[in-house]
């Protein structure tokens, strides 16, 4: 065993957690010295980010690397000084962890629903990017997130285990584990209060994210451990995110649809009702025919719980009578999105 894990966050936030995980196999050197990586953070709608943590994992032959890292054009670091390092075979695996909350809350960043990460190699040994992860907490009083976050680099060899510290009432409903499981015969086991959750290789080279939902927790102290039970060599784990999110959900149901021809156009009147416990941030109507979009309309006006709304869509009259079209209704709350579809026969 080598490496270490640190519990860097153990807190309840007002807001909704959204995590972007991006496995990479991107080599930077003298001939290809710069790259831009886009990370989507959807439905932000200019909300503040209460918590933003950026993780970058690299692979190189040595620490003699000169690089520069920027987020949305703002410098994050100019030095290759890893916060965590382990040796794996003949390679040096390095991990960088940055609190980027303030960078995500600049006026320009708040208008975007994506993050642009720029990495530039400026000399020294070539470096390969292996993983980028961005954990964000959309600030909002409608949601509550209990978050426990472990980060580091931990190498477990076959038969080895690593117990995480006992946690007082995890109360968690989901867990995200970022690990490198190199071979098909490798098997990483997560033990939570004696329950086994098995993670196996996806047959790809590099880090992958494994998500476990509806985990078993207790009313008292919870115990968590990682175990390498496989025969395929070492397993590298770089982060564990344990979370429980409580948020009232909007549930949009279609009560009635009326389609009629008016002149050379098709008019669709849709009656909706919100049978959920909160208002969606927005509702989008899209009319499709054979996979092609005919029209789209977005409504930003809140549809409160138990409220009804009537919307009218006008569609070009290019679809023949009797042919089916699809009405897709999409709605969102914080980082989550739902949709429903209804088939309509053109009159």
Buried (B, 14 or more C-beta within 10 A) or exposed (E): EBBEBEBBBBEEBBBBBBBBBBBBEBBBEEEEBEBEBEBBBBBBBEBBBBBBBBBBBBBBEEEEBBBBBBBBEEEBEEEBEBBBBBEBEEBBBBBBBBEBBEBBBBEEBBEBEEBBBBBBBBEBBBBBBBBBBBBBBBBBEBBBBBBBBBBBBBBBEBEBEBEBEEBEEBBBBBBBBBBBBBBEEBBBBBBBBEEEBEBBBEEEEBBBBBEBEEBEBBEEEBBBEBBBBBEBBBBBBBBBBBBBBEBEEBBBEBEEBEBEEEEEEBBBEBBBBBEBEBBBBBBBBBBBBEEEEBBEBEBEEBBEBEEEBEBEBBBEBEBEEEEEBBBBBBBBBBBBBBEBEEEBEBE
